[in-house]
C-alpha cells in the first residue's frame, strides 16, 4: 500500500514547460507592494485600493515564504544535492554581497565628506548584519530567513528522507507554539539584544509559513482545488478581504493571530494560483510577462538604496508619492536588467534575479 506520508515527486509545478504566469505575476505584485509599503507616505492615501494594499502588508512576506517553499517542494523531495546547493548559492550571494557593497559605499562617502565614523561600531554592525541578518540594512532579514530556512529544509530532506513529511509536520507545530505563545521571547531570549530576538523570532515565524507551503504541495492542495477553480477564486478573495479589513480583532492575540495570518497568506496564494492565466499559449505574451517578472529579487534588494540616493534630488521621491514608487521600481528594474547583461555568465547574476 502506498504510504501517504512519503514525499511525492510529481506535482510541485505545472505540467507545461512555460512559466506559471499567475505565480510570476503574484511574485511581482508582492515585490511592488513591499516597495510601496516602504517608500510611500501613508498620510497621502486617498484611494481605497492603495489603503487596502497598505493594510494587507502583514501578509506579503508570509505569502512569499509560502510561495517559495511550495515551489521548492520538488527540489527537497527529490533530494537532489546539486539543485539544493544551487538554491543555497542563489540566496547566499545577494545576502552577502549587497550589504557589503552598501556598507563600503557608506564608509567611502563618509570619508570623502570628512565625516568621522566610529569604525569599531561600523565593523560590529556589518558583522551583525552578515551573521544574524540585522545590523544596518533591515530589509535583508528576508534573504537571511530564506537562507536559514532553506538550509533547515535541506538538512531534513537529506537526513530524514522518507520520514521528512513527519518531521516537517512536527516542526510546524513546534514553530507555531514557539512563535505565538511568546515562550522564546519571555523565557529564552529575554536577556539578549533586540536584534537577536527579532532575528530568531522572524525566522521561526517564517518557518511556519514555509512549512505551510511545503505541506500544501505535498498533499496536492492546489491541484485538488483546481477542480473548483471559480469557487476557489471567489472564496479566497472574499476571505482575504475580510481577514485584511478585520485583522485588528486578532492582532496580538498570539495563536489566533498566527492562524489568521497563515490563512490570509493561503488565501492570497490560492487566489492567484487559481487565476486561469496558465491558459495563455501565446509565446510572445508569455515571454513579455516573464521579462517583466524576472528581476523581483534584485528590485527588493535595491529599492531602499535607490530611495536613499534619489530622495534629495527628485521631488516625488522626497514626497514619497505613488509615482515615485513606480519610478523607483523602474530604476531598480533597469539596474537589474543591465546587471544581468553584464554578469549573465557568472554567478553574480544572482544579485539581480
C-alpha positions, 0 to 999 in steps of 0.5 A: 500500500502506498504510504501517504506520508512519503514525499511525492515527486510529481506535482510541485509545478505545472505540467507545461514547460512555460512559466506559471504566469499567475505565480510570476505575476503574484511574485511581482505584485508582492515585490511592488507592494513591499516597495510601496509599503516602504517608500510611500507616505501613508498620510497621502492615501486617498484611494481605497485600493492603495489603503487596502494594499497598505493594510494587507502588508502583514501578509506579503512576506508570509505569502512569499515564504509560502510561495517559495517553499511550495515551489521548492517542494520538488527540489527537497523531495527529490533530494537532489544535492546539486539543485539544493546547493544551487538554491543555497548559492542563489540566496547566499550571494545577494545576502552577502554581497549587497550589504557589503557593497552598501556598507563600503559605499557608506564608509567611502562617502563618509570619508570623502565628506570628512565625516568621522565614523566610529569604525569599531561600531561600523565593523560590529554592525556589518558583522551583525548584519552578515551573521544574524541578518540585522545590523544596518540594512533591515530589509535583508532579514528576508534573504537571511530567513530564506537562507536559514530556512532553506538550509533547515529544509535541506538538512531534513530532506537529506537526513530524514528522507522518507520520514521528512513529511513527519518531521516537517509536520512536527516542526510546524507545530513546534514553530507555531507554539514557539512563535505565538505563545511568546515562550522564546521571547519571555523565557529564552531570549529575554536577556539578549539584544533586540536584534537577536530576538527579532532575528530568531523570532522572524525566522521561526515565524517564517518557518511556519509559513514555509512549512505551510507551503511545503505541506500544501504541495505535498498533499496536492492542495492546489491541484485538488482545488483546481477542480473548483477553480471559480469557487476557489477564486471567489472564496479566497478573495472574499476571505482575504478581504475580510481577514485584511479589513478585520485583522485588528480583532486578532492582532496580538492575540498570539495563536489566533493571530498566527492562524489568521495570518497563515490563512490570509497568506493561503488565501492570497496564494490560492487566489492567484494560483487559481487565476486561469492565466496558465491558459495563455499559449501565446509565446510572445505574451508569455515571454513579455510577462516573464521579462517583466517578472524576472528581476523581483529579487534584485528590485527588493534588494535595491529599492531602499538604496535607490530611495536613499540616493534619489530622495534629495534630488527628485521631488516625488521621491522626497514626497514619497508619492505613488509615482515615485514608487513606480519610478523607483521600481523602474530604476531598480528594474533597469539596474537589474536588467543591465546587471544581468547583461553584464554578469549573465555568465557568472554567478553574480547574476544572482544579485539581480534575479 
